[in-house]
Amino acid sequence: MGEKYSGFAVALAQKIAEECDLGEILASQTVKDLVAGSGIVFEEHGVKSFADAHGEWRLFSVKK
């Protein structure tokens, strides 16, 4: 919208970011799948449900 980003993906990314501890990076299963083979190491963080985002989202902590 104009010069602002919006939409479902942006709203979901914000909700995931709000789950992070200081200095932590969380990613969804989708992001993990998209960067397969990149050398980025992930650790299971858990499953989370968000209001306005149907279903459960598997989250991973980025380790490297």
Stockholm file with secondary structure:
# STOCKHOLM 1.0

chainA/1-64         MGEKYSGFAVALAQKIAEECDLGEILASQTVKDLVAGSGIVFEEHGVKSFADAHGEWRLFSVKK
#=GR chainA/1-64 SS CTTSCCSHHHHHHHHHHHTCCTTCCEEEHHHHHHTTTSCCCEEEEEEEEETTEEEEEEEEEECC
#=GC SS_cons        CTTSCCSHHHHHHHHHHHTCCTTCCEEEHHHHHHTTTSCCCEEEEEEEEETTEEEEEEEEEECC
//
